[in-house]
Amino acid sequence: MKCVLEKIDELREEIVNFMVKMISIPAVNPAFGGEGEKKRAEFLEKKLREICDEVKRYDAVDENGLTRPNLVGIIFGENKNRTLWIIGHMDTVPEGDISLWNYPPYEPVVKEGKIYGRGTVDNGQAIVASYFAAKAMLMCGVRPKINLGLVFVSDEEAGSKYGLHYLMDKDLFMKDDLVVVPDAGNEDGSFIEIAEKSAVWLKITTHGKQAHASMPHMGINAHRIGMRFALEVDEYLHRTYSAKNKLFNPPESTFEITKKEKNVDNINTIPGTDVFYFDFRVLPEYDLDRIIEDIKNIAERIGKESGAKIDIQIVQKSVAPPPTPENSEIVVKLKNALKTLRGIDARVGGIGGGTVAAAFRRIGIPAVVWATIDEVEHQPNEFCRIENIIKDAKVFAYLALN
């Protein structure tokens, strides 16, 4: 174990170079206008073949005909009947407003112990830390106690249809396996996520009647009615579904108005169609179908009052599975690793964000979500700390060797 921990420290420069190279290959999810994960996967597949006993690639093809690769690398353990899986995702969200970035998002900058770039912390850190945990073991000539599986998936940012859910049909994951998803955490690594909220994304389309802005009586303003509907739904849901659950952070359900599509191109036209989106993260004690039904009732009433038609489309829906038990093997082992390596008494809890851990919990495999990260996901000037990559790699190595 000592050799492996020391070797990870020695690999610091290589770790930085690996991250810089990977992040310089954009992998924006096609659902958000990107080209996808293929080029980044090609880079990572070559790297996995340098250290793994077995590497397999599972290519899904999405609705636009794009290849969505998923990589699985295995380092065989002393016991080959079980596997410790570490799951990272290759895709990222877009960079957003470039003017808000201090550095080009796909030209990573290393400064003051940080690496800046889109996807560094979400979820490049997981990929790099797990890779170098495995590489350090190889260099020290030691084998994990059970198989170590490194899984780099596509499509996590848009629901995982072409990523982990695609892999679930390949008979890779067994009930007795251990699963770590390094896709959320806190700044000192003291938080272990064992539960997630239910989630639903809704697309709202308001159909009115286009007209000249100086003749509003000739039209039905879809934008105004959409705003009215959004604000009424927002107020109703926060009032009606206001319970708090101390397991989660934040402890309440969240109901957010998010993306807005362009309606008309010119200022002096009343839009006949308007489109926006909701992102809801809901405590498990509430029924998503009941919430959606409430929203449909509001849409029907406002439609009758205004003469407009409001369509509601479910873009994505995920009902929260039961939490990972606090006394499950993976939670106990991770707590022990953090206590031994860092002197941390880790706490468990739930989050509003969604990760692939939910898919494992849904089929009865306890999974934890853990990493040492600054919570800068999806923000401009996203970064990861080099020290956090190294420290997390040591935790992954400890789990594999103990």
C-alpha positions in Angstrom: 0.0 0.0 0.0 2.8 2.4 0.9 4.4 2.0 -2.6 1.1 2.8 -4.3 0.4 5.9 -2.2 4.0 7.2 -2.9 3.7 6.3 -6.6 0.6 8.4 -6.9 2.5 11.4 -5.5 5.3 10.8 -8.0 2.9 10.7 -10.9 1.7 14.3 -10.2 3.2 15.8 -13.5 1.8 13.0 -15.6 -1.6 13.4 -13.9 -1.7 17.1 -14.8 -0.7 16.4 -18.4 -3.3 13.7 -18.7 -6.1 16.0 -17.5 -4.9 18.9 -19.8 -4.8 16.6 -22.8 -8.3 15.1 -22.1 -10.0 18.4 -21.4 -8.6 19.9 -24.6 -10.8 17.3 -26.5 -14.3 18.7 -26.3 -17.0 16.2 -25.4 -20.2 18.3 -25.1 -23.3 16.2 -25.0 -25.1 16.3 -28.4 -28.4 17.0 -26.5 -26.9 20.4 -25.9 -25.5 21.0 -29.4 -22.1 19.3 -29.0 -20.3 16.7 -31.1 -20.3 14.1 -28.4 -17.8 11.9 -26.6 -16.2 9.9 -29.5 -12.9 11.7 -29.8 -12.4 11.9 -26.0 -13.2 8.2 -25.8 -10.6 7.3 -28.4 -8.0 9.0 -26.3 -9.1 7.3 -23.1 -9.4 3.9 -24.8 -5.7 4.0 -25.7 -4.9 4.9 -22.1 -6.9 2.1 -20.6 -5.2 -0.5 -22.8 -1.9 0.6 -21.3 -2.9 -0.5 -17.8 -5.9 -2.9 -17.9 -6.1 -6.6 -18.3 -9.3 -6.3 -20.4 -10.8 -3.3 -22.2 -14.2 -3.4 -23.9 -16.0 -0.6 -25.8 -19.7 -0.5 -26.0 -21.0 1.9 -28.7 -24.6 3.1 -28.5 -26.0 5.0 -31.5 -28.3 7.9 -30.7 -31.3 9.2 -32.5 -29.1 11.4 -34.7 -26.9 8.5 -35.7 -24.0 9.6 -33.6 -21.8 7.0 -31.9 -21.9 7.3 -28.1 -19.0 5.2 -26.8 -18.8 3.6 -23.3 -15.5 2.2 -22.1 -15.0 -0.6 -19.5 -11.5 -1.4 -18.3 -10.9 -4.3 -15.9 -7.8 -5.0 -13.7 -8.3 -8.5 -12.4 -8.2 -9.0 -8.7 -7.1 -11.8 -6.4 -10.8 -12.7 -6.3 -12.3 -12.4 -9.8 -15.9 -13.0 -8.7 -16.5 -9.5 -7.5 -15.7 -6.0 -8.8 -15.2 -2.6 -7.4 -16.6 -0.3 -10.1 -15.6 3.4 -10.3 -17.9 5.2 -12.7 -16.9 8.4 -14.5 -18.6 10.2 -17.3 -16.9 11.6 -20.4 -19.6 14.1 -21.6 -19.9 17.7 -20.4 -22.4 20.5 -20.6 -21.6 23.4 -23.0 -19.3 26.2 -22.0 -22.1 28.8 -21.8 -21.3 32.4 -22.2 -17.6 32.5 -23.3 -17.2 36.1 -22.1 -17.5 34.9 -18.5 -14.5 32.6 -18.8 -11.0 33.9 -17.8 -9.4 31.2 -20.0 -10.6 29.3 -23.1 -12.7 26.4 -21.8 -11.0 23.8 -24.0 -7.5 25.2 -23.6 -6.8 24.1 -20.0 -4.8 26.4 -17.9 -2.8 25.2 -14.9 -2.5 27.9 -12.2 -2.0 28.0 -8.5 -2.7 24.3 -8.0 -5.8 24.3 -10.2 -6.6 23.1 -13.7 -9.2 25.3 -15.4 -11.4 24.0 -18.2 -14.9 22.7 -19.0 -15.3 19.2 -17.6 -12.3 19.3 -15.2 -14.4 18.7 -12.1 -17.5 17.4 -13.9 -16.4 14.7 -14.5 -12.7 14.6 -15.5 -11.4 14.4 -12.0 -13.2 11.1 -11.5 -11.7 9.7 -14.7 -8.2 10.8 -14.0 -8.1 9.9 -10.3 -9.5 6.4 -10.9 -7.1 5.8 -13.8 -4.0 6.8 -11.8 -5.1 4.7 -8.8 -5.0 1.7 -11.1 -1.7 2.8 -12.8 0.1 3.2 -9.5 -1.0 -0.3 -8.5 0.4 -1.7 -11.8 3.7 0.1 -11.4 4.0 -1.3 -7.8 3.3 -4.8 -9.0 0.2 -5.3 -6.8 -3.3 -6.6 -7.6 -6.6 -5.4 -6.1 -8.4 -7.7 -3.7 -11.3 -7.9 -6.1 -11.5 -6.8 -9.7 -11.2 -3.1 -10.3 -13.5 -1.8 -13.0 -13.0 1.6 -14.6 -16.1 2.7 -16.5 -16.1 5.8 -18.6 -19.6 6.5 -19.9 -21.3 8.8 -22.3 -24.6 10.8 -22.0 -24.7 11.3 -18.2 -25.5 15.0 -18.5 -28.7 14.2 -20.5 -30.1 11.2 -18.7 -27.7 8.3 -19.6 -29.9 6.6 -22.2 -26.8 6.1 -24.3 -24.4 5.7 -21.4 -24.9 3.7 -18.2 -28.5 2.6 -19.0 -27.1 1.2 -22.3 -24.5 -0.8 -20.3 -27.1 -2.1 -17.8 -28.2 -4.6 -20.4 -24.7 -6.1 -20.9 -24.6 -8.2 -17.7 -21.5 -6.4 -16.4 -22.8 -5.5 -12.9 -23.5 -8.1 -10.2 -25.5 -7.8 -7.0 -22.4 -8.4 -4.9 -20.3 -5.7 -6.6 -19.2 -2.4 -5.0 -19.9 0.9 -6.8 -18.4 4.3 -6.4 -19.5 7.3 -8.5 -17.2 10.3 -8.0 -19.7 12.8 -9.4 -20.5 14.9 -6.3 -19.0 15.7 -2.9 -17.6 18.6 -1.0 -14.4 20.5 -0.5 -12.8 18.2 2.1 -14.2 14.9 1.0 -16.2 14.4 4.2 -19.6 13.9 2.5 -20.8 10.6 1.1 -24.0 10.8 -1.0 -26.3 7.8 -0.4 -29.6 9.2 -1.8 -30.9 11.4 -4.6 -34.2 13.2 -5.2 -36.7 12.3 -7.9 -36.3 14.5 -11.0 -38.3 15.6 -14.0 -37.6 18.0 -16.9 -40.6 19.5 -18.6 -40.9 21.3 -21.9 -43.7 23.8 -22.0 -45.0 25.1 -25.3 -47.6 27.9 -25.4 -49.6 28.2 -28.6 -51.2 31.6 -29.1 -51.7 33.8 -32.2 -49.0 35.9 -33.8 -49.8 39.6 -34.5 -48.3 43.0 -34.8 -47.2 44.4 -31.5 -49.2 47.6 -32.1 -52.4 45.5 -32.6 -52.4 43.2 -29.6 -56.1 42.7 -29.8 -55.6 40.8 -33.0 -53.4 38.2 -31.4 -52.8 36.0 -28.4 -49.4 36.7 -26.8 -47.9 33.3 -26.2 -44.9 34.8 -24.4 -47.1 36.6 -21.8 -49.3 33.6 -21.2 -46.2 31.4 -20.9 -44.7 33.7 -18.3 -48.0 33.8 -16.4 -48.2 30.0 -16.4 -44.5 29.6 -15.3 -44.9 32.0 -12.4 -48.2 30.5 -11.3 -46.8 27.0 -11.4 -43.7 28.1 -9.6 -45.7 29.7 -6.7 -48.1 26.8 -6.5 -45.5 24.1 -6.3 -43.3 25.8 -3.7 -46.4 26.4 -1.6 -48.0 22.9 -2.0 -44.9 20.7 -1.9 -42.9 22.5 0.8 -41.8 19.6 3.1 -38.2 19.4 4.3 -36.1 16.3 4.7 -32.8 16.7 6.6 -31.2 13.9 4.8 -30.9 16.1 1.7 -29.0 19.3 0.8 -31.0 21.4 0.1 -33.6 19.9 2.3 -36.6 20.9 0.2 -37.8 20.1 -3.3 -36.6 22.5 -5.9 -38.7 23.8 -8.8 -36.8 25.9 -11.3 -37.7 27.7 -14.5 -34.6 27.2 -16.7 -34.1 27.2 -20.5 -35.9 29.6 -22.7 -36.1 29.1 -26.5 -36.2 32.0 -29.0 -39.7 32.9 -30.2 -39.8 35.8 -32.7 -36.8 37.5 -34.3 -38.1 41.1 -34.2 -39.3 43.3 -31.3 -42.5 44.5 -32.9 -44.2 41.1 -33.3 -46.3 39.4 -30.7 -45.1 35.7 -30.6 -47.7 33.1 -31.4 -45.5 30.3 -29.9 -43.3 30.3 -26.8 -41.2 27.5 -25.3 -39.5 27.2 -22.0 -38.4 24.5 -19.6 -38.8 23.4 -15.9 -36.2 21.4 -13.9 -37.7 19.9 -10.8 -35.8 17.9 -8.1 -38.4 16.4 -5.8 -38.1 14.8 -2.3 -38.8 11.0 -2.6 -41.9 11.3 -0.4 -43.8 13.1 -3.2 -45.4 11.5 -6.2 -44.0 13.0 -9.5 -47.2 11.9 -11.4 -49.3 13.9 -8.9 -47.2 17.0 -9.4 -47.4 16.7 -13.2 -51.1 16.3 -13.0 -51.4 19.5 -10.9 -49.4 21.3 -13.6 -51.7 20.0 -16.3 -54.7 21.3 -14.4 -53.2 24.8 -14.2 -52.4 24.7 -17.9 -55.9 23.7 -18.8 -57.4 26.5 -16.7 -55.1 29.2 -18.0 -55.7 28.0 -21.5 -59.4 28.3 -21.2 -59.1 31.8 -19.6 -56.6 33.1 -22.3 -57.6 31.3 -25.5 -54.1 29.8 -25.7 -53.1 26.1 -25.7 -50.4 25.0 -23.3 -48.6 21.7 -24.1 -46.6 19.9 -21.5 -43.9 17.4 -22.6 -41.9 15.2 -20.3 -38.2 15.5 -21.5 -36.8 13.3 -18.7 -38.3 11.7 -15.6 -36.6 9.7 -12.8 -38.2 8.4 -9.7 -35.8 8.3 -6.7 -34.9 4.7 -5.8 -34.4 3.7 -2.1 -31.2 5.1 -0.6 -28.1 3.1 -0.2 -28.1 1.8 3.4 -25.8 3.6 5.8 -24.4 0.2 7.0 -23.8 -1.2 3.5 -20.4 -2.6 2.7 -19.3 0.2 0.3 -20.3 2.9 2.8 -18.4 1.3 5.6 -15.3 0.7 3.5 -15.3 4.2 2.2 -15.7 5.7 5.6 -12.8 3.5 6.8 -10.6 4.7 3.9 -11.3 8.3 4.7 -10.6 7.8 8.4 -7.4 5.9 7.7 -6.0 8.2 5.0 -7.3 11.6 6.1 -8.5 11.3 9.6 -12.0 12.2 8.5 -15.2 11.0 10.1 -17.4 11.2 7.0 -21.1 11.9 7.1 -23.8 10.6 4.7 -26.7 12.4 3.1 -28.6 13.1 0.0 -28.4 15.6 -2.9 -30.7 17.2 -5.4 -28.4 16.5 -8.4 -28.8 13.3 -10.3 -26.0 10.8 -10.9 -25.7 7.3 -12.3 -25.7 5.9 -8.8 -29.5 6.0 -8.9 -29.5 3.4 -11.7 -27.5 1.0 -9.5 -29.7 1.5 -6.5 -32.7 0.9 -8.7 -31.5 -2.7 -9.4 -30.5 -3.4 -5.8 -26.7 -2.6 -6.0 -25.7 -0.2 -3.2 -23.8 2.7 -4.6 -22.1 5.8 -3.1 -21.3 9.1 -4.7 -18.2 10.6 -3.4 -15.4 13.0 -4.4 -13.3 15.8 -3.0 -14.4 18.8 -5.1 -15.2 22.4 -5.2 -18.8 22.7 -6.3 -18.2 24.6 -9.6 -19.9 22.2 -11.9 -21.6 23.8 -15.0 -20.1 27.2 -14.1 -17.8 29.4 -16.1 -14.1 29.0 -15.0 -14.8 25.5 -13.9 -11.7 24.0 -12.3 -10.4 21.0 -10.3 -7.6 21.1 -7.7 -4.6 18.9 -8.6 -4.3 17.9 -4.9 -7.8 16.6 -5.0 -7.1 14.3 -7.9 -4.1 12.9 -6.1 -6.0 12.5 -2.8 -9.0 10.9 -4.4 -6.7 8.5 -6.4 -5.2 7.3 -3.0 -8.7 6.6 -1.7 -9.6 4.6 -4.7 -6.4 2.6 -4.4 -7.0 2.0 -0.8 -10.5 0.7 -1.5 -9.2 -1.6 -4.2 -6.3 -3.0 -2.0 -8.4 -3.4 1.1 
